[in-house]
Amino acid sequence: MNKHDLYEICVQSPDHLVRFLTAVHGSSPRVLGEDFAGTGALSKLWTSTIAGGVAFAVDHDAITLQRAQAPGVTSIVGDVRDATNAQDHACDVIFVGNFSIGELHTRSELLDYLRHVRARMQQGGVFVCDTYGGDNAFHIGDVHRTHFAPDGKRIRYTWQQRKTDPLTGMVENALHFRVDDGGMIEQEFNDAFVYRWRLWSVPELRDAMAEAGFVSTEVYADLAEALDDDGNAHVRPVQAEELDDSFIVCIAGRASLA
């Protein structure tokens, strides 16, 4: 396994995301834009599970984006702020996950991007991104989780926040992986991925979306959903009193009234 295999196993939940994004949209979205797409795991699952689904996977890393190749997925290498256009890449849903909205370090960069997103939205379209916050958002520390590969090997996944600056909102985070089989370490990836992000707060993102022309915004607990007997997701905006001291949320901006 390489670090991208491990990332997809430990970090991403595309099956959950497809249901969540469809529920947030509220109708029958067909066209997905996955910005900061990386390996395009969401795009690949979207096109294989949504009837008539197509996806535009956008990322600046051409090598990583090669993994997004699948029927119905168009891979676009470039800056998410200008690599697509409203005429050829109009979307029902545009998603930025794994805190990648923080790759935009200044408010002017954020606004440029959100205006570009707004221009790409179909009638009734929705933009969704995630962020984290709470009392511990700028604390230094590690979080460890255990996952299992398809072949049964155990993966120790570590999320590390190792630098923070609450005066600028900048943080540095790193992901580490260790693979063992029967207690014997087979692979170890220290600093497999290192990110220097602007940690945007919920009100900052909502204010920027409003300024960029979104008609409304909502906040959802991280992929929170309830499934009915048919496996369909139902979601509702989260209330402030429901948030923990440390939380992850998704902010949705609606481009127009449905």
C-alpha positions as CSV (number, residue, x, y, z in Angstrom):
1,M,0.0,0.0,0.0
2,N,1.1,3.6,-0.6
3,K,0.2,6.7,1.3
4,H,-2.8,7.4,-1.0
5,D,-4.2,4.0,-0.4
6,L,-3.9,4.6,3.4
7,Y,-5.5,8.0,3.1
8,E,-8.5,6.6,1.3
9,I,-9.0,3.9,3.9
10,C,-8.4,6.0,7.0
11,V,-9.6,9.5,6.2
12,Q,-12.3,9.4,3.6
13,S,-15.9,8.1,3.7
14,P,-17.2,8.6,0.2
15,D,-20.2,6.3,0.6
16,H,-21.3,8.3,3.6
17,L,-20.6,11.6,1.7
18,V,-22.7,10.7,-1.3
19,R,-25.8,10.2,0.9
20,F,-25.0,13.3,2.9
21,L,-24.6,15.6,0.0
22,T,-27.7,14.3,-1.8
23,A,-29.7,14.9,1.4
24,V,-28.3,18.4,1.9
25,H,-29.1,19.3,-1.7
26,G,-32.6,18.1,-1.1
27,S,-33.5,16.9,-4.6
28,S,-31.8,14.6,-7.1
29,P,-28.4,16.1,-7.9
30,R,-26.6,14.7,-10.8
31,V,-23.5,16.7,-11.4
32,L,-20.8,16.9,-8.7
33,G,-17.8,19.2,-8.5
34,E,-15.1,17.8,-6.2
35,D,-12.6,20.6,-5.6
36,F,-9.2,19.9,-4.0
37,A,-10.1,16.4,-5.1
38,G,-6.9,14.6,-4.4
39,T,-7.5,11.0,-5.6
40,G,-11.1,11.7,-6.5
41,A,-12.5,9.0,-4.3
42,L,-15.8,10.9,-3.9
43,S,-16.1,11.5,-7.6
44,K,-15.5,7.9,-8.5
45,L,-18.2,6.7,-6.1
46,W,-20.6,9.4,-7.1
47,T,-20.6,8.4,-10.8
48,S,-20.9,4.7,-9.9
49,T,-23.9,5.2,-7.6
50,I,-25.9,8.2,-8.8
51,A,-28.1,7.5,-11.8
52,G,-26.7,9.5,-14.7
53,G,-24.1,11.0,-12.4
54,V,-21.1,12.9,-13.6
55,A,-18.3,14.5,-11.7
56,F,-15.6,17.1,-12.2
57,A,-12.5,16.4,-10.0
58,V,-10.2,19.4,-9.7
59,D,-6.8,19.4,-8.1
60,H,-3.4,21.0,-8.8
61,D,-1.6,17.6,-8.3
62,A,-1.7,15.9,-11.7
63,I,0.0,12.7,-10.4
64,T,-2.5,12.2,-7.5
65,L,-5.4,13.1,-9.7
66,Q,-4.6,10.2,-12.0
67,R,-6.3,7.9,-9.4
68,A,-9.6,9.7,-10.2
69,Q,-9.9,8.1,-13.6
70,A,-13.3,6.4,-13.9
71,P,-16.3,6.4,-16.2
72,G,-18.2,9.7,-15.8
73,V,-15.3,11.5,-14.0
74,T,-13.6,14.4,-15.7
75,S,-10.2,15.2,-14.1
76,I,-9.1,18.8,-14.3
77,V,-5.6,19.8,-13.2
78,G,-5.3,23.3,-12.0
79,D,-6.1,26.0,-9.5
80,V,-9.7,25.5,-8.1
81,R,-10.2,29.3,-8.5
82,D,-10.0,29.3,-12.3
83,A,-9.6,25.8,-13.7
84,T,-13.3,25.4,-14.4
85,N,-16.0,27.6,-16.0
86,A,-19.7,28.1,-15.6
87,Q,-20.6,27.0,-19.1
88,D,-18.8,23.6,-19.3
89,H,-18.6,22.6,-15.6
90,A,-21.9,23.7,-14.0
91,C,-22.7,21.6,-10.9
92,D,-25.6,20.7,-8.7
93,V,-23.2,20.1,-5.8
94,I,-19.7,21.3,-5.2
95,F,-17.8,19.8,-2.3
96,V,-14.5,20.7,-0.5
97,G,-13.6,18.1,2.1
98,N,-10.9,17.2,4.6
99,F,-10.5,20.9,5.6
100,S,-9.0,21.8,2.2
101,I,-10.9,25.1,2.3
102,G,-8.0,26.1,4.5
103,E,-5.6,25.9,1.5
104,L,-7.0,29.4,0.8
105,H,-5.0,31.5,3.3
106,T,-6.4,35.0,2.9
107,R,-10.0,36.3,2.8
108,S,-9.5,37.7,-0.7
109,E,-8.4,34.3,-1.9
110,L,-11.4,32.7,-0.2
111,L,-13.8,35.3,-1.7
112,D,-12.4,34.8,-5.2
113,Y,-12.9,31.1,-4.9
114,L,-16.4,31.3,-3.5
115,R,-17.5,33.7,-6.2
116,H,-16.1,31.3,-8.8
117,V,-18.0,28.5,-7.1
118,R,-21.2,30.5,-7.1
119,A,-20.9,31.1,-10.8
120,R,-20.6,27.4,-11.4
121,M,-23.8,26.4,-9.6
122,Q,-27.0,25.2,-11.3
123,Q,-30.3,26.5,-10.1
124,G,-30.9,25.1,-6.6
125,G,-27.2,24.1,-6.3
126,V,-25.4,23.8,-3.1
127,F,-21.7,24.2,-2.0
128,V,-20.5,22.3,1.0
129,C,-17.2,22.5,2.9
130,D,-16.0,21.4,6.3
131,T,-14.0,22.9,9.1
132,Y,-13.3,22.3,12.8
133,G,-13.5,24.5,15.8
134,G,-14.3,24.7,19.5
135,D,-12.3,25.4,22.6
136,N,-9.5,23.0,21.5
137,A,-9.2,24.1,17.9
138,F,-5.8,25.7,18.4
139,H,-4.4,23.1,20.9
140,I,-1.3,21.1,20.0
141,G,-1.8,17.3,20.1
142,D,-2.3,14.0,18.4
143,V,-5.4,11.8,17.7
144,H,-4.8,8.1,17.0
145,R,-7.3,5.8,15.4
146,T,-7.1,2.2,14.2
147,H,-8.4,1.0,10.8
148,F,-8.2,-2.2,8.9
149,A,-7.2,-2.7,5.3
150,P,-9.2,-5.0,3.0
151,D,-6.6,-7.7,3.6
152,G,-7.0,-7.5,7.3
153,K,-3.8,-5.6,8.1
154,R,-4.1,-3.1,10.9
155,I,-3.4,0.6,10.2
156,R,-2.6,3.0,13.0
157,Y,-3.6,6.4,11.8
158,T,-2.4,9.6,13.5
159,W,-3.7,13.1,13.0
160,Q,-1.2,15.6,14.5
161,Q,-1.7,19.3,15.0
162,R,1.8,20.5,15.8
163,K,1.8,24.2,15.2
164,T,-0.9,26.8,15.7
165,D,-1.2,30.6,15.7
166,P,-4.5,31.9,17.0
167,L,-3.6,35.4,16.0
168,T,-3.4,34.6,12.3
169,G,-5.6,31.5,12.2
170,M,-2.8,29.4,10.7
171,V,-2.2,25.8,11.8
172,E,0.1,23.0,10.7
173,N,-1.2,19.5,10.7
174,A,0.4,16.2,9.7
175,L,-0.9,12.7,9.0
176,H,1.1,9.6,9.8
177,F,0.3,5.9,9.1
178,R,1.7,2.6,10.4
179,V,0.8,-0.7,8.9
180,D,1.3,-3.9,10.9
181,D,0.4,-7.6,10.3
182,G,0.2,-9.8,13.3
183,G,2.1,-7.2,15.4
184,M,4.9,-6.9,12.9
185,I,5.3,-3.4,11.5
186,E,5.4,-3.7,7.7
187,Q,5.2,0.0,6.6
188,E,5.5,3.3,8.3
189,F,4.7,6.7,6.7
190,N,5.7,9.6,9.0
191,D,4.6,13.0,7.7
192,A,2.8,11.2,4.9
193,F,0.8,14.4,4.4
194,V,1.7,17.8,5.9
195,Y,-0.7,20.8,5.7
196,R,-0.3,24.4,6.5
197,W,-3.8,25.8,6.6
198,R,-5.8,28.8,7.5
199,L,-8.4,27.5,10.0
200,W,-11.5,29.3,9.0
201,S,-14.2,29.7,11.6
202,V,-17.8,28.9,11.0
203,P,-18.9,32.6,11.0
204,E,-16.0,33.6,8.8
205,L,-17.1,31.0,6.2
206,R,-20.7,31.9,6.4
207,D,-20.0,35.7,6.1
208,A,-17.7,35.0,3.1
209,M,-20.4,32.9,1.4
210,A,-23.0,35.6,1.9
211,E,-20.6,38.2,0.4
212,A,-19.9,35.9,-2.5
213,G,-23.6,35.8,-3.4
214,F,-25.0,32.7,-1.7
215,V,-28.6,33.3,-0.7
216,S,-28.4,31.3,2.5
217,T,-26.1,29.1,4.6
218,E,-26.6,26.2,7.0
219,V,-24.4,24.3,9.4
220,Y,-24.5,20.5,9.8
221,A,-22.8,18.3,12.3
222,D,-20.0,16.4,10.5
223,L,-21.8,14.2,8.0
224,A,-24.6,13.7,10.6
225,E,-27.4,11.7,9.1
226,A,-30.3,9.4,9.9
227,L,-31.2,6.6,7.5
228,D,-34.7,5.5,6.7
229,D,-35.6,1.9,5.9
230,D,-34.6,2.4,2.3
231,G,-31.1,3.7,3.2
232,N,-31.9,7.3,2.3
233,A,-30.3,10.0,4.4
234,H,-32.2,12.8,6.3
235,V,-30.2,15.7,7.6
236,R,-31.0,18.8,9.6
237,P,-28.9,21.9,10.5
238,V,-27.1,21.7,13.9
239,Q,-27.9,24.0,16.8
240,A,-25.1,25.7,18.8
241,E,-26.0,23.9,22.0
242,E,-25.5,20.6,20.3
243,L,-21.8,21.2,19.5
244,D,-19.0,19.7,21.7
245,D,-16.0,21.6,22.9
246,S,-14.2,20.2,19.8
247,F,-16.3,19.8,16.7
248,I,-16.2,19.2,13.0
249,V,-19.0,20.7,10.9
250,C,-20.1,21.1,7.3
251,I,-21.2,24.5,6.1
252,A,-23.6,24.6,3.1
253,G,-24.2,27.6,1.0
254,R,-27.2,27.7,-1.4
255,A,-26.6,29.4,-4.6
256,S,-30.3,30.2,-5.2
257,L,-33.7,29.4,-4.0
258,A,-34.7,25.9,-5.3
